[in-house]
Amino acid sequence: MKQEIISFGCEDAPMSLGIVFDTSGSMGPKLERARSAVAEFFKTSNPQDEAFLVEFSDRPQLAVPFTHDLNEIQNKLLSARPKGKTALFDSIYLALNTLKKASNSRKAILLITDGGDNRSRYTQAEVTGILEESDAQLYAIGIYESVRKRNRTPRRRPDPRF
């Protein structure tokens, strides 16, 4: 249904943000680009923003709880080491639960990954349903290599559609 736009504004209200960062084994050669993506994103932050960090490989971990010191998250990312499989859906689930403790009404998750899930207990459908019921937005940055470079079969390739 079409709706008439009554007003339009650009307001830099504080945000509560969850950084969901893939540290699985496949991210090894891409970690530096992924860290740079977070640093660039933080350059546009509001001083009143709060953020937390979920790192994930075989399982998600709340690596840095809510903080206003975004340097704390960047410093934690410097020690990230690639290992294990990819529990992508479980990490989004953890981030959505953590966002329930947010102090700002604007809420978002920034997901940085190279693709598919091969370890989660939660399914894509379950996480999508929970996300749709939440008051959060999900933004994703996909860090991919060319198919030739990875030399994977079609079944093992990451799926950027999710």
KOLDO-355188 format. One record per residue (C-alpha): x, y negated, z negated. Coordinates in Angstrom, 1 decimal. Example, Ala and Ser with C-alpha at 12.3 -4.5 7.8 and 13.67 -1.06 7.14 Angstrom:
<pts>
{x = 12.3&y = 4.5&z = -7.8}
{x = 13.7&y = 1.1&z = -7.1}
</pts>
This chain:
<pts>
{x = 0.0&y = 0.0&z = 0.0}
{x = 1.4&y = -3.4&z = 1.0}
{x = 1.8&y = -5.9&z = -1.8}
{x = 2.2&y = -9.6&z = -1.6}
{x = 5.5&y = -10.9&z = -3.1}
{x = 4.6&y = -13.6&z = -5.6}
{x = 8.1&y = -14.4&z = -6.8}
{x = 11.6&y = -13.4&z = -6.2}
{x = 14.5&y = -14.0&z = -8.5}
{x = 18.2&y = -13.2&z = -9.0}
{x = 18.9&y = -12.8&z = -12.7}
{x = 22.0&y = -11.4&z = -14.3}
{x = 20.4&y = -9.8&z = -17.3}
{x = 22.5&y = -7.4&z = -19.4}
{x = 22.5&y = -3.8&z = -18.4}
{x = 23.0&y = -0.5&z = -20.1}
{x = 25.1&y = 1.7&z = -17.7}
{x = 26.2&y = 5.3&z = -17.8}
{x = 29.3&y = 6.2&z = -15.7}
{x = 29.1&y = 9.8&z = -14.7}
{x = 32.5&y = 10.8&z = -13.5}
{x = 33.4&y = 14.1&z = -11.8}
{x = 36.7&y = 15.6&z = -13.0}
{x = 36.3&y = 19.0&z = -11.4}
{x = 39.2&y = 20.7&z = -9.6}
{x = 38.1&y = 19.5&z = -6.2}
{x = 38.5&y = 15.9&z = -7.3}
{x = 42.3&y = 16.2&z = -7.7}
{x = 43.4&y = 14.3&z = -4.6}
{x = 40.5&y = 11.9&z = -5.0}
{x = 40.7&y = 10.8&z = -8.6}
{x = 42.7&y = 7.6&z = -7.9}
{x = 40.0&y = 6.4&z = -5.4}
{x = 37.3&y = 7.4&z = -7.9}
{x = 39.0&y = 5.4&z = -10.7}
{x = 39.3&y = 2.4&z = -8.4}
{x = 35.6&y = 2.6&z = -7.6}
{x = 34.8&y = 2.2&z = -11.3}
{x = 37.3&y = -0.7&z = -11.7}
{x = 35.7&y = -2.5&z = -8.8}
{x = 32.2&y = -1.9&z = -10.1}
{x = 33.2&y = -3.3&z = -13.5}
{x = 34.5&y = -6.6&z = -11.9}
{x = 30.8&y = -7.5&z = -11.3}
{x = 29.7&y = -6.8&z = -14.9}
{x = 27.9&y = -9.1&z = -17.2}
{x = 29.9&y = -9.7&z = -20.5}
{x = 26.8&y = -8.5&z = -22.4}
{x = 26.6&y = -5.2&z = -20.5}
{x = 27.1&y = -2.0&z = -22.4}
{x = 28.3&y = 1.3&z = -20.9}
{x = 29.2&y = 4.9&z = -21.7}
{x = 31.2&y = 7.5&z = -19.9}
{x = 30.3&y = 11.1&z = -19.2}
{x = 33.1&y = 13.2&z = -17.7}
{x = 32.2&y = 16.5&z = -16.2}
{x = 33.7&y = 19.6&z = -14.7}
{x = 32.6&y = 23.0&z = -16.0}
{x = 30.3&y = 21.1&z = -18.4}
{x = 29.6&y = 17.4&z = -19.2}
{x = 31.1&y = 15.6&z = -22.1}
{x = 30.3&y = 12.2&z = -23.6}
{x = 33.9&y = 10.9&z = -23.4}
{x = 33.1&y = 7.3&z = -24.5}
{x = 29.8&y = 6.4&z = -26.3}
{x = 28.1&y = 3.1&z = -25.6}
{x = 30.6&y = 0.2&z = -25.7}
{x = 30.8&y = -3.4&z = -24.6}
{x = 34.6&y = -2.9&z = -24.0}
{x = 34.7&y = -1.6&z = -20.5}
{x = 38.4&y = -1.4&z = -20.7}
{x = 37.9&y = 1.5&z = -23.1}
{x = 36.2&y = 3.5&z = -20.3}
{x = 38.9&y = 2.6&z = -17.8}
{x = 41.6&y = 3.7&z = -20.2}
{x = 39.9&y = 7.0&z = -20.8}
{x = 39.6&y = 7.6&z = -17.0}
{x = 43.4&y = 7.2&z = -16.7}
{x = 43.8&y = 10.5&z = -18.7}
{x = 41.3&y = 12.4&z = -16.7}
{x = 42.7&y = 15.6&z = -15.2}
{x = 41.0&y = 17.7&z = -12.5}
{x = 40.0&y = 21.2&z = -13.5}
{x = 37.2&y = 23.7&z = -13.2}
{x = 33.9&y = 23.8&z = -11.4}
{x = 31.1&y = 21.1&z = -11.0}
{x = 28.2&y = 20.8&z = -13.5}
{x = 26.7&y = 17.9&z = -11.7}
{x = 23.0&y = 18.3&z = -12.7}
{x = 23.9&y = 18.9&z = -16.4}
{x = 26.0&y = 15.7&z = -16.4}
{x = 23.1&y = 13.6&z = -15.1}
{x = 20.8&y = 15.2&z = -17.7}
{x = 23.2&y = 14.2&z = -20.5}
{x = 23.5&y = 10.7&z = -19.1}
{x = 19.7&y = 10.3&z = -19.0}
{x = 19.4&y = 11.4&z = -22.6}
{x = 22.2&y = 9.1&z = -23.7}
{x = 20.4&y = 6.2&z = -21.9}
{x = 17.5&y = 6.7&z = -24.3}
{x = 19.7&y = 5.0&z = -27.0}
{x = 20.4&y = 1.9&z = -24.8}
{x = 19.9&y = -1.5&z = -26.2}
{x = 19.1&y = -3.2&z = -22.9}
{x = 15.9&y = -2.8&z = -20.8}
{x = 17.8&y = -2.6&z = -17.5}
{x = 19.3&y = 0.9&z = -17.3}
{x = 21.3&y = 2.6&z = -14.6}
{x = 23.6&y = 5.6&z = -14.0}
{x = 26.6&y = 5.3&z = -11.7}
{x = 27.5&y = 8.8&z = -10.4}
{x = 31.0&y = 9.3&z = -8.9}
{x = 31.5&y = 12.7&z = -7.4}
{x = 32.6&y = 14.6&z = -4.3}
{x = 29.5&y = 16.6&z = -4.0}
{x = 27.6&y = 19.8&z = -4.8}
{x = 26.9&y = 21.5&z = -8.1}
{x = 28.2&y = 25.0&z = -8.8}
{x = 27.9&y = 25.3&z = -12.6}
{x = 24.8&y = 23.6&z = -14.1}
{x = 22.1&y = 25.2&z = -16.1}
{x = 19.6&y = 22.5&z = -15.0}
{x = 18.4&y = 22.6&z = -11.4}
{x = 18.2&y = 19.7&z = -8.9}
{x = 14.4&y = 19.7&z = -9.2}
{x = 14.4&y = 19.5&z = -13.0}
{x = 16.9&y = 16.6&z = -13.0}
{x = 15.1&y = 14.8&z = -10.2}
{x = 11.8&y = 15.1&z = -12.2}
{x = 13.4&y = 13.7&z = -15.4}
{x = 15.0&y = 10.9&z = -13.4}
{x = 11.8&y = 9.9&z = -11.8}
{x = 10.1&y = 9.8&z = -15.2}
{x = 12.8&y = 7.7&z = -16.7}
{x = 13.2&y = 3.9&z = -16.5}
{x = 16.7&y = 4.2&z = -15.0}
{x = 18.1&y = 3.8&z = -11.6}
{x = 20.7&y = 6.3&z = -10.2}
{x = 23.5&y = 5.0&z = -7.9}
{x = 26.0&y = 7.4&z = -6.4}
{x = 29.4&y = 7.0&z = -4.9}
{x = 30.5&y = 10.0&z = -2.9}
{x = 34.2&y = 10.5&z = -2.5}
{x = 34.6&y = 12.9&z = 0.4}
{x = 37.3&y = 14.3&z = 2.6}
{x = 36.8&y = 15.3&z = 6.2}
{x = 35.5&y = 18.8&z = 6.7}
{x = 38.6&y = 19.7&z = 8.7}
{x = 40.8&y = 18.6&z = 5.8}
{x = 39.0&y = 20.7&z = 3.3}
{x = 38.7&y = 23.8&z = 5.5}
{x = 35.5&y = 25.0&z = 3.7}
{x = 32.8&y = 27.2&z = 5.1}
{x = 29.4&y = 25.4&z = 5.5}
{x = 28.1&y = 27.2&z = 2.4}
{x = 30.9&y = 25.7&z = 0.2}
{x = 30.7&y = 22.2&z = 1.5}
{x = 29.4&y = 19.4&z = -0.8}
{x = 25.9&y = 18.2&z = 0.1}
{x = 25.8&y = 14.4&z = 0.0}
{x = 22.0&y = 14.4&z = 0.4}
{x = 21.2&y = 14.7&z = -3.4}
</pts>
